[in-house]
C-alpha cells in the first residue's frame, strides 16, 4: 500500500470511517484512548503504562 497526498471524498476512500461527538463519547463510556477500538471498525489499539504517561499506539487492520 502506498500513501496518497491527494484530496479525495470521504466516501471514496477504501477505509471505514467513524465520527463520534462529545455526547457519543459520554454515551458509549469511552474513558481512555484505548477504548476507541470498540467503536472504530478495523482499528487496533495497544497501550502501555497508566495515567498521563500512558502510551497508546493505533494500527488499521492489514496495515500494522
WORA-V899848 format. One record per backbone hydrogen bond with DSSP energy under -1.0 kcal/mol. CO is the residue of the C=O (numbers start at 1). NH is the residue of the N-H. E is the energy in kcal/mol with one decimal. If there is no record, write none. Layout:
# WORA-V899848
co->CO nh->NH e->E
co->CO nh->NH e->E
This chain:
# WORA-V899848
co->9 nh->12 e->-1.4
co->13 nh->15 e->-1.6
co->21 nh->25 e->-2.2
co->22 nh->26 e->-2.0
co->23 nh->27 e->-2.7
co->24 nh->28 e->-2.6
co->25 nh->30 e->-2.3
co->29 nh->31 e->-1.0
co->32 nh->35 e->-1.6
co->33 nh->36 e->-1.3
co->34 nh->37 e->-1.0
co->35 nh->38 e->-1.9
co->36 nh->39 e->-1.7
co->36 nh->40 e->-1.3
co->40 nh->43 e->-1.8
co->42 nh->61 e->-3.1
co->44 nh->59 e->-2.1
co->46 nh->57 e->-2.7
co->48 nh->55 e->-2.8
co->51 nh->54 e->-1.9
co->55 nh->48 e->-2.2
co->57 nh->46 e->-2.3
co->59 nh->44 e->-3.0
co->60 nh->63 e->-2.8
